[in-house]
Amino acid sequence: MSTSSILQIIGACALLAAVPAAAWGYVFYRKQREDRFHTIATFAIGALAVFPILLYKWLWKFFPSINILSFSKNFENDLIGISGFIMIPLSVIIAFAFIGIIEEVMKMSCVHAADDNRIRHIDDAIMFSILAALGFAFTENILYFYTIWTKSGPGNLFVPFLFRSVFSTFAHVLFSAMFGYYYGVAHFAKPILQEELRNNRHTFWDWYQKVFRFKTAKLFHEEKMLEGLTLAVLLHAAYNVSLEMNWTFVMVPYLLFGYLFVAHLFKKKENHKRLDLLFVEERNH
């Protein structure tokens, strides 16, 4: 295949991948508009975040010991039972948990790198996380469509295009939106924690502060970051395991309730508070 043909196919795949990115971006951008430059920058950084993962996979050729898929195969005969009748190979759980970790960490790094100084309230953190996820899904979809095109021809792209557009792209949005909420809380740990202490809603940190007289806002920040990353990874792993096990019947309710919850986060009044005006010099990042 000539270079020009390869570039044409990549261009066509990029146009296909742009459709779900633009559609989902429009849906959520209407809920929380951001500065145009930082919107584009966050999307672009999210798109580039796929390449370190590709580099990691390329290194498998030279360092087979770091291949998580090969490692997980050692546990394919070990089964994990759920509710006594659903059995999942441990190899599947290990592989997709690891994939979830590296992908969510990369998207988290994108938000931190691109938009830390632009976050005014928690909704901003959610939106920037969604933009990073859409960029990540955009590049991932290009690679996915390119593989199908070159192996099976463009005629076999219709069903994968629909599935990736409706389910896979939004799944990335869902995982990152959940993390984005906790990222926003962590970003404004100082004012949020002080408000909770005033309202006696966080007795552990109140006790810790009295006993150790330490800056508990930093610990509160780390706690929320860990909670957000853990939730995103668990949701990501659960989605991938469901696909691997062909549990397609859970996709619609899983993502429907996910969309409703993300929409709920954008509607919460406390997520609209201009927390950047409080304790400006005492942020945790």
C-alpha positions in Angstrom: 0.0 0.0 0.0 1.4 3.4 -1.0 2.0 6.2 1.4 -0.7 8.4 -0.2 -3.2 5.5 0.2 -2.4 5.1 3.9 -2.8 8.9 4.4 -6.1 8.9 2.6 -7.4 6.0 4.8 -6.1 7.7 8.0 -7.8 10.9 6.9 -11.1 9.1 6.2 -10.9 7.4 9.6 -10.2 10.7 11.3 -13.3 12.1 9.8 -15.3 9.2 11.0 -13.8 9.5 14.5 -14.6 13.2 14.6 -18.3 12.5 14.3 -18.9 11.0 17.8 -16.3 13.4 19.3 -18.2 16.4 17.9 -21.6 15.0 18.8 -20.8 14.1 22.4 -18.8 17.3 22.8 -21.8 19.4 21.7 -24.1 17.6 24.1 -21.9 18.4 27.1 -20.4 21.7 26.0 -23.9 23.2 26.1 -24.1 22.3 29.8 -20.8 24.0 30.6 -19.1 26.3 28.1 -15.4 26.9 28.4 -12.8 29.2 26.9 -12.4 28.1 23.2 -8.6 27.9 23.3 -8.4 25.8 26.4 -11.3 23.6 25.1 -9.3 22.8 21.9 -6.0 22.5 23.9 -7.5 20.0 26.3 -9.0 17.9 23.5 -5.7 17.9 21.6 -3.7 16.9 24.7 -6.2 14.1 25.3 -5.8 12.9 21.7 -2.0 12.8 22.1 -2.3 10.9 25.4 -2.9 7.7 23.4 0.7 7.6 22.0 2.5 6.9 25.3 0.3 3.8 25.6 1.1 2.8 22.0 4.8 3.2 22.9 4.3 0.9 25.9 2.7 -1.7 23.6 5.5 -1.3 21.0 8.1 -2.0 23.7 6.5 -5.5 24.2 8.5 -6.6 21.2 11.7 -5.9 23.0 10.7 -6.5 26.6 8.1 -9.3 26.7 8.1 -9.3 30.5 6.2 -6.0 30.5 3.4 -7.3 28.3 0.3 -7.3 30.6 -1.7 -9.5 28.3 1.0 -12.3 28.4 1.2 -12.0 32.2 -2.5 -12.2 32.6 -2.7 -15.4 30.6 -1.0 -17.1 33.6 -4.4 -16.8 35.4 -6.8 -17.7 32.6 -7.7 -21.0 34.3 -8.5 -19.2 37.6 -12.1 -18.2 37.8 -13.8 -15.5 39.9 -17.5 -16.3 40.8 -20.1 -13.6 41.0 -23.4 -14.4 42.7 -22.6 -18.1 42.4 -23.3 -18.5 38.7 -21.3 -15.9 36.8 -17.7 -16.9 36.3 -15.0 -14.5 35.0 -11.4 -15.6 34.3 -9.0 -13.8 36.5 -6.8 -13.1 33.5 -9.6 -10.9 32.1 -9.9 -8.9 35.3 -6.2 -8.4 35.6 -5.7 -7.3 32.0 -8.6 -4.8 31.9 -8.0 -3.4 35.4 -4.4 -2.6 34.3 -5.7 -1.1 31.0 -8.2 1.0 33.0 -5.5 2.3 35.2 -3.1 3.4 32.5 -5.8 5.0 30.4 -7.4 6.9 33.3 -4.1 8.0 34.6 -3.2 9.4 31.2 -6.5 11.3 30.9 -6.0 12.6 34.5 -2.6 13.9 33.5 -4.1 15.7 30.5 -6.5 17.6 32.7 -3.8 18.6 35.2 -1.5 19.7 32.4 -3.9 21.7 30.3 -6.5 23.3 32.6 -5.3 23.6 36.2 -5.4 27.4 36.2 -8.7 27.6 34.4 -10.8 25.7 36.9 -13.2 28.1 38.6 -15.7 25.6 40.0 -16.3 21.9 40.0 -18.2 21.9 36.8 -15.1 23.2 35.0 -13.1 20.2 36.2 -15.9 17.8 35.0 -16.0 19.5 31.6 -12.2 19.6 31.1 -12.1 15.9 32.0 -14.8 15.2 29.4 -12.8 17.1 26.8 -9.7 15.1 27.5 -11.7 11.9 27.3 -13.1 12.9 23.9 -9.7 13.6 22.6 -8.5 10.2 23.8 -11.5 8.5 22.3 -10.9 10.4 19.0 -7.4 9.0 18.5 -8.4 5.5 19.8 -11.3 5.4 17.2 -9.0 6.4 14.4 -6.7 3.5 15.2 -9.6 1.2 15.6 -11.3 2.2 12.3 -7.9 2.1 10.5 -7.3 -1.5 11.6 -10.8 -2.7 10.4 -10.4 -0.8 7.1 -7.0 -2.3 6.2 -7.9 -5.8 7.3 -11.6 -6.2 6.3 -12.3 -3.2 4.0 -14.4 -0.1 4.6 -17.6 -2.0 4.0 -17.2 -3.6 7.4 -17.0 -0.3 9.3 -20.7 0.5 9.7 -21.5 -1.5 12.8 -18.2 -0.8 14.6 -18.7 2.9 13.8 -22.1 2.9 15.4 -20.9 1.0 18.4 -17.8 3.1 19.0 -19.8 6.3 18.5 -22.7 5.5 20.8 -21.1 3.3 23.4 -17.3 3.3 23.5 -16.9 7.1 23.1 -19.5 7.9 25.8 -18.0 5.3 28.1 -14.7 7.3 28.0 -16.7 10.4 28.8 -18.5 8.7 31.7 -15.3 7.4 33.3 -13.6 10.8 33.0 -16.6 12.8 34.2 -16.7 10.8 37.4 -13.0 11.4 37.9 -13.5 15.1 37.0 -16.0 15.6 39.8 -13.5 14.3 42.4 -10.7 16.2 40.7 -12.7 19.4 41.2 -13.4 18.6 44.8 -9.7 17.9 45.3 -8.7 21.1 43.5 -10.7 23.1 46.0 -9.9 20.9 49.0 -9.2 23.9 51.3 -12.5 25.8 51.1 -14.6 22.6 50.7 -13.0 20.9 53.8 -13.4 24.1 55.9 -17.1 24.3 54.9 -17.6 20.7 55.8 -15.8 21.2 59.1 -18.0 24.2 59.9 -21.1 22.1 59.2 -19.7 19.1 61.2 -19.9 16.9 58.1 -16.4 15.5 58.2 -15.7 14.4 61.7 -12.5 12.4 60.8 -10.6 15.4 59.5 -11.9 17.5 62.4 -10.4 14.9 64.8 -7.2 14.6 62.8 -6.7 18.3 62.8 -7.2 18.5 66.6 -4.8 15.6 67.4 -2.0 16.2 64.9 -2.4 19.9 64.0 -1.5 19.1 60.4 -2.6 20.6 57.2 -5.5 18.3 56.6 -6.5 19.9 53.3 -3.6 18.2 51.6 -4.7 14.8 52.9 -8.3 15.6 51.9 -7.0 16.5 48.4 -5.2 13.2 48.1 -8.2 11.3 49.4 -10.5 12.7 46.7 -8.0 12.3 43.9 -7.6 8.6 44.9 -11.4 8.2 45.1 -11.9 9.7 41.7 -9.2 7.6 40.0 -10.4 4.4 41.7 -14.0 5.0 40.6 -13.0 5.8 37.0 -10.7 2.7 36.9 -13.5 0.4 38.3 -16.1 1.7 35.9 -13.6 1.3 33.0 -12.7 -2.2 34.0 -16.3 -3.2 34.5 -17.2 -1.9 31.0 -14.3 -3.7 29.3 -15.0 -7.0 31.2 -18.6 -6.8 30.1 -17.6 -6.5 26.5 -15.0 -9.3 26.8 -17.7 -11.6 28.3 -20.2 -10.5 25.7 -22.6 -9.1 28.3 -24.0 -6.7 25.7 -27.4 -6.6 27.5 -25.9 -4.5 30.3 -24.5 -1.8 27.9 -27.7 0.2 27.5 -28.7 0.5 31.1 -25.1 0.9 32.2 -24.5 3.9 29.9 -28.0 5.3 30.3 -27.7 5.6 34.0 -24.2 6.9 33.5 -25.5 9.7 31.3 -28.2 10.6 33.8 -25.7 10.8 36.6 -23.3 13.0 34.7 -26.2 15.3 33.8 -27.1 15.3 37.4 -23.5 16.4 38.4 -23.8 19.4 36.0 -27.1 20.4 37.7 -25.9 20.3 41.3 -25.9 23.8 42.6 -22.7 23.4 44.7 -20.8 22.4 41.6 -21.5 25.9 40.2 -20.0 27.8 43.1 -17.0 30.0 42.2 -14.6 28.3 44.6 -11.7 29.9 42.8 -12.5 33.1 44.6 -11.9 31.5 48.0 -8.5 30.9 49.3 -6.9 31.7 45.9 -3.4 31.5 47.3 -4.0 28.2 49.2 -4.9 25.8 46.4 -3.5 22.3 46.5 -2.1 22.0 43.0 
